Amino acid sequence: MTRRPRVIAAWFAVAYAVLSGLAPASASNPSAASGQIDAGYLADVRDLNTTVTYASADDRTDVSLALVPPIPAGGPGITLIFRARLRGRSVDPAQLDEIVVRAHYTIHSDDRRRAVGALATSHQLQIHIDPQDAGGISLAFYPATWGYFGFAAPGDEIPVAFFSVTPADLRALALAHVVTGEVLWTRFSLTPEEIAALRQFAATVLPPQPKAD
């Protein structure tokens, strides 16, 4: 009889240690401290990061550029992923298949409520090219697909939208000196380094324009 309470206490101590080890609230696991569950591929985004990957199943090569503009005052950060798909195993602009932009919140930007009511508002992407100039233009993109990603409580999911971009759109962006815009109810302004990276991305994936006769 005297050993049973000790056995039970020891069992609880072991169980607590195991459960605590599964999700320690530390710098290496910030989601445990914040209570927000990791959002998978959306979480691994670094500004100005360029990647090239080949998918043998589709025989397509993807060139991606990640842009994470500075967080505006009073709002969450936004992430823009420009991705060009090219046919074949190499980065050959002559084999350009499509250009897509993926937009979503920067993970852990929790200063605004992501309510279900947001479903009734526009997911449109607006990009303003050189808005400070009289000849500046604005481009409007409407999502090909959109939704909410991540295993989280209702209202806490990460909204994600995908937009199709034409080569002409990307060429116009490559000529810009200033780029601002709005997407997913968030304003953004690209840094000079991000605009330069976008210009290099366009030079890498776009075929040369045919010469006028």
C-alpha positions in Angstrom: 0.0 0.0 0.0 2.8 2.4 0.7 4.4 1.9 -2.7 1.3 2.6 -4.8 1.2 6.4 -4.3 4.9 6.5 -5.1 4.4 4.5 -8.3 1.5 6.7 -9.4 3.5 9.9 -8.6 6.4 8.6 -10.6 4.2 7.7 -13.6 2.7 11.2 -13.7 6.2 12.7 -13.5 7.3 10.7 -16.5 4.2 11.5 -18.5 4.6 15.2 -17.8 8.3 15.1 -18.9 7.3 13.4 -22.2 4.5 15.7 -23.0 6.6 18.8 -22.1 9.4 17.5 -24.5 6.9 17.3 -27.4 6.3 21.0 -27.5 8.8 23.1 -25.5 8.1 26.8 -25.5 11.5 28.0 -26.6 13.2 30.1 -29.3 13.5 27.0 -31.5 9.8 26.4 -31.3 8.1 29.9 -31.3 4.7 28.4 -32.3 4.5 26.7 -28.9 4.9 30.0 -27.1 2.4 31.9 -29.3 -0.1 29.1 -29.5 -0.2 29.4 -33.3 0.3 26.1 -35.2 3.1 26.0 -37.8 1.8 26.7 -41.3 4.0 24.3 -43.2 5.4 25.5 -46.5 4.1 29.1 -45.8 6.5 29.5 -42.9 9.7 29.0 -44.8 10.0 32.3 -46.5 13.0 34.7 -46.5 13.1 38.0 -48.3 15.0 38.0 -51.6 15.4 34.2 -51.5 15.5 32.7 -55.0 15.1 29.0 -55.6 15.2 26.7 -58.7 13.5 23.3 -58.4 12.7 20.6 -61.0 9.6 18.4 -60.8 10.2 15.2 -62.8 6.5 14.2 -62.6 5.5 17.4 -64.6 8.9 17.8 -66.4 8.8 21.5 -65.2 11.4 23.7 -63.7 10.3 26.4 -61.2 12.1 29.6 -60.5 10.8 31.4 -57.4 11.5 34.7 -55.9 10.3 35.5 -52.3 9.6 39.1 -51.4 8.7 40.1 -47.8 8.3 43.9 -47.8 8.8 45.7 -44.5 5.9 45.5 -42.1 3.7 48.6 -42.3 2.9 50.4 -39.1 -0.2 49.0 -37.5 -0.6 46.1 -39.9 0.7 42.5 -40.5 3.5 41.7 -43.0 2.7 40.3 -46.4 4.6 37.8 -48.4 4.7 37.7 -52.2 6.2 34.7 -54.1 6.8 35.2 -57.8 7.1 31.8 -59.5 7.9 31.1 -63.1 7.3 27.6 -64.5 9.4 26.5 -67.5 9.0 23.3 -69.6 11.9 20.9 -69.2 14.9 20.5 -66.9 16.7 23.8 -67.5 15.9 27.4 -67.0 15.2 28.3 -70.6 13.1 31.4 -71.1 12.0 30.1 -74.5 10.2 27.3 -72.6 8.2 29.7 -70.2 4.9 28.0 -69.3 3.3 30.3 -66.7 4.0 33.0 -64.1 2.1 32.9 -60.8 2.2 35.1 -57.7 1.3 33.6 -54.3 0.3 36.0 -51.6 -0.2 35.3 -47.8 0.4 36.9 -44.5 3.8 36.7 -42.9 3.6 34.0 -40.2 2.9 35.2 -36.7 1.6 38.6 -37.9 -1.2 38.4 -35.4 -2.0 42.0 -34.9 -5.2 41.8 -37.0 -8.1 39.5 -36.7 -8.5 37.0 -39.5 -12.2 36.7 -39.3 -14.6 34.6 -41.4 -16.2 37.9 -42.5 -13.1 38.5 -44.6 -14.4 36.0 -47.0 -16.9 38.6 -48.2 -14.2 41.1 -49.1 -12.0 41.2 -52.2 -8.8 39.1 -52.6 -7.7 41.3 -55.4 -4.0 42.2 -55.9 -3.3 45.8 -56.8 0.2 46.8 -57.9 1.0 50.5 -58.5 4.0 51.1 -60.7 5.7 54.5 -60.1 2.7 56.1 -58.5 4.7 59.2 -57.9 4.9 59.9 -61.6 2.1 61.3 -63.8 2.7 58.4 -66.2 2.5 55.8 -63.4 0.1 52.8 -63.9 -1.8 50.4 -61.8 -2.2 46.7 -62.5 -5.2 44.7 -61.1 -5.0 41.0 -60.6 -7.9 38.7 -59.6 -7.2 35.4 -57.8 -7.1 32.2 -59.8 -7.6 30.4 -56.5 -7.6 31.3 -52.9 -8.4 29.9 -49.5 -7.2 29.5 -45.9 -4.3 27.4 -44.9 -3.1 25.9 -41.7 -4.5 23.8 -38.9 -5.7 26.5 -36.5 -8.8 27.7 -34.7 -11.5 29.4 -36.9 -10.5 32.9 -37.6 -6.8 32.2 -37.2 -6.1 30.5 -40.5 -3.6 32.0 -43.0 -5.3 33.5 -46.0 -3.6 32.5 -49.3 -4.3 33.7 -52.8 -2.7 32.8 -56.2 -2.6 35.2 -59.2 -1.7 34.7 -62.8 0.8 37.2 -64.2 1.5 37.8 -67.9 5.0 38.4 -69.3 3.9 41.9 -70.2 2.9 42.5 -66.5 6.3 41.3 -65.3 8.1 43.4 -67.9 6.3 46.5 -66.7 7.3 45.7 -63.1 10.9 45.3 -64.2 10.9 48.8 -65.5 9.6 50.3 -62.2 11.5 52.6 -59.8 8.8 52.5 -57.1 6.3 49.6 -56.5 3.4 49.8 -54.0 0.2 47.8 -53.7 -2.5 46.1 -51.7 -3.3 42.5 -51.3 -5.3 40.5 -48.7 -6.4 43.8 -47.0 -2.8 44.8 -46.5 -0.7 47.6 -48.1 2.9 47.0 -49.0 5.8 48.9 -50.6 8.8 47.1 -52.1 12.3 48.1 -51.1 14.8 49.1 -53.8 16.6 45.8 -53.2 13.3 43.9 -53.8 12.6 45.8 -57.0 16.2 45.0 -58.2 15.6 41.3 -57.4 12.3 41.4 -59.3 14.1 43.0 -62.3 16.7 40.2 -62.2 13.9 37.6 -61.9 12.3 39.0 -65.0 15.6 38.9 -66.9 16.1 35.3 -65.9 12.6 33.9 -66.9 11.3 36.1 -69.7 12.0 35.4 -73.3 13.4 38.3 -75.3 10.8 40.5 -77.0 10.6 40.1 -80.8 12.2 43.0 -82.7 9.8 45.3 -84.4 10.0 45.4 -88.2 
